[in-house]
């Protein structure tokens, strides 16, 4: 997901904010049982790009 963020034409601030979101999502999954609501809220904070949306959908599907 970080590679996709790097490919987008984001400002440095937007890029750093996106990395923080990714870190928070990873922490949710590493913690054992991620919260669907928290993960969805975090993923909704990412830029609305096709590749990002596809990856975000995949993460959310893991919560199934």
C-alpha contacts under 8 A as a table, 3 or more apart, distances in Angstrom:
res1	aa1	res2	aa2	distance
1	X	4	X	5.16
1	X	5	X	6.40
1	X	22	X	7.61
1	X	52	X	6.87
1	X	55	X	6.90
2	X	5	X	5.00
2	X	6	X	6.20
2	X	19	X	6.82
2	X	22	X	7.67
3	X	6	X	5.02
3	X	7	X	6.39
4	X	7	X	5.11
4	X	8	X	6.63
4	X	51	X	6.88
4	X	52	X	6.64
5	X	8	X	5.41
5	X	10	X	7.86
5	X	15	X	6.66
5	X	18	X	7.26
5	X	52	X	7.63
6	X	9	X	7.70
6	X	15	X	7.44
10	X	13	X	7.86
10	X	14	X	5.77
10	X	15	X	5.84
11	X	14	X	5.18
11	X	15	X	6.12
12	X	15	X	5.02
12	X	16	X	6.15
13	X	16	X	5.22
13	X	17	X	6.18
14	X	17	X	5.08
14	X	18	X	6.13
15	X	18	X	5.11
15	X	19	X	6.32
16	X	19	X	5.07
16	X	20	X	6.31
17	X	20	X	5.09
17	X	21	X	6.41
18	X	21	X	5.06
18	X	22	X	6.31
18	X	45	X	7.62
18	X	46	X	5.80
18	X	47	X	7.56
19	X	22	X	5.02
19	X	23	X	6.14
20	X	23	X	5.02
20	X	24	X	6.20
21	X	24	X	5.09
21	X	25	X	6.25
21	X	42	X	5.92
21	X	43	X	7.12
21	X	45	X	7.18
21	X	46	X	7.14
22	X	25	X	5.10
22	X	26	X	6.16
22	X	43	X	7.94
23	X	26	X	5.10
23	X	27	X	6.18
24	X	27	X	5.02
24	X	28	X	6.34
24	X	42	X	7.47
25	X	28	X	5.10
25	X	29	X	6.56
25	X	39	X	5.94
25	X	42	X	6.76
25	X	43	X	7.60
26	X	29	X	5.22
26	X	30	X	6.08
27	X	30	X	4.99
27	X	31	X	5.95
28	X	31	X	5.29
28	X	32	X	7.27
28	X	33	X	7.21
28	X	34	X	4.74
28	X	35	X	7.07
28	X	39	X	7.21
29	X	32	X	5.84
29	X	33	X	6.53
29	X	34	X	5.21
30	X	34	X	7.97
31	X	34	X	6.77
34	X	38	X	7.77
34	X	39	X	7.15
34	X	63	X	7.42
35	X	38	X	5.26
35	X	39	X	6.12
36	X	39	X	5.24
36	X	40	X	5.97
36	X	60	X	7.34
36	X	63	X	6.32
37	X	40	X	5.23
37	X	41	X	6.10
38	X	41	X	5.13
38	X	42	X	6.11
39	X	42	X	5.08
39	X	43	X	6.04
39	X	60	X	7.16
40	X	43	X	5.15
40	X	44	X	6.08
40	X	60	X	6.73
41	X	44	X	5.19
41	X	45	X	6.72
42	X	45	X	5.32
42	X	46	X	7.35
43	X	46	X	5.52
43	X	56	X	5.98
44	X	47	X	7.99
46	X	52	X	7.45
47	X	52	X	7.09
48	X	52	X	6.79
48	X	53	X	6.40
49	X	52	X	5.26
49	X	53	X	5.99
50	X	53	X	5.16
50	X	54	X	6.24
51	X	54	X	5.12
51	X	55	X	6.33
52	X	55	X	5.18
52	X	56	X	6.00
53	X	56	X	4.99
53	X	57	X	6.05
54	X	57	X	5.13
54	X	58	X	6.35
55	X	58	X	5.02
55	X	59	X	6.41
56	X	59	X	5.16
56	X	60	X	6.25
57	X	60	X	5.07
57	X	61	X	6.06
58	X	61	X	5.04
58	X	62	X	6.50
59	X	62	X	5.27
59	X	63	X	7.14
60	X	63	X	5.44
60	X	64	X	7.14
61	X	64	X	5.11
